[in-house]
Amino acid sequence: MKKLLTVIVILGILYLIPLLMGQELMAQSLTLKISEESGSLTEGLRQFWEYTGFANASLGNFIMIAVGLFFIYLAIRFHYEPLLLIPIGTGILLGNIPFPAGAGVGIYESGSVLNYLYFGVTQGIYPPLIFLGIGAMTDFSSLISNPRLMLLGAAAQVGVFGTFIGAVALGFEIHEAGAISIIGGADGPTAIFASAKLAPHLIGSIAIAAYSYMALVPVIQPPIMKLLVSKKERLIRMKPPRAVSRTEKILFPIVGLLLTTFISPSAIPLLGMLFFGNILKESGVTDRLADTARTKMIDIVTILLGVTVGASTQASVFLTANSIKIFALGAVSFIIATAGGLIFAKVMNLFLSQKNKINPLIGAAGVSAVPDSARVVQQEGIKSDPSNHLLMHAMAPNVSGVIGSAVAAGIMISFLM
């Protein structure tokens, strides 16, 4: 019996030894697997962190995000050009979300969605479409009834040539100076169009500067108007514009198209679309096309233009000394353009009879910010005399300023290309 028990014990030990050894090996294998999985998880978390915006953020990104939020704030709080500043402000946020190189999402990365949308900016596609919409919503009656007011729009273009001289003095290459100079016309689409032709690498800075000063018309222009126009001059009442016939309204864009494009063929994409839009409006037989151009189409293009221009302000590209110089030039040029229109109106009055005098305030509308500068003129006129309405008079130099800035851009492109 004892021998039997001894044999059973020995067999049991022989059975348990490999079992215990197998469990130990399994435990070691499980420990190794857990360790490998833990290492894999850590590596995965590390890679995830490196892909996030938090890991790739720079001070420049946060500065530009603050600028984008400020643009949105101005649009909502003060109603400064909300149709422009909200898309641009949002675009600035999109363009400054940090990402690792090669992610395929940045506006400057070939093949990204934003890069495809930005094509319309870099190739000058969006500005002519904007001009088409502007033409379809513009009434040139005030300009047709008083053609001499076109001179005020031309006078305000002194800001363009003043900015050109300033840009060259600050060390910009001549093609860059030509693109920057269009900021002086306070015309965003024209500035983008000229930049695309002359200095594509500066489109972001130039576009943001142009649109910023367009939005700040109600802030920048009134102090200049108060400084240069006396209270007596503010009280000048202008004769009501004469009634304009339908035939005149139809002929004006046709004659304007031929005359301006013969003077400046390089501006055909802008001026051609501007007057084409007006022909659609005034012909009376293409109401559907005119309505589409001035509503749905211009809204869509404004969204695309605003977002992509905003996104082009990627901190690594935008935050440079040249951008600061461009913004400074923009401010000075806007002041010069406004002053040029005001002073030229005062000069014109020296040669006009008492009953034909011009209220110099309307000279400020010679910049191309349509219709905001005309509205500012109306507001400033009402402050001096609540019964003196200058809006219709101011629209004449305002729309001629649009034409003038496009002609100036065409001339710049012709000489510098």
Secondary structure by P-SEA (a helix, b strand, c coil): caaaaaaaaaaaaaaaaaaaaaaaaaaaaaaaaaaaaaaaaaaaaaaaaaacccccccaaaaaaaaaaaaaaaaaaacccccccaaaaaaaaaaacccccccccccccccccaaaaaacccccaaaaaaaaaaaaaacccccccccccaaaaaaaaaaaaaaaaaaaaaacccaaaaaaaaacccccaaaaaaaaacccccaaaaaaaaaaaaaaacccccaaaaaaccccccccccccccccccaaaaaaaaaaaaaaaaaacccaaaaaaaaaaaaaaaaccccaaaaaaaacaaaaaaaaaaaaaaaaaccccccccaaaaaaaaaaaaaaaaaaaaaaaaaaaaaaacccccccccccccccccccaaaaaaaaaaaaaaccccccaaaaaaaaaaaaaaaaaaaaaaaaacc
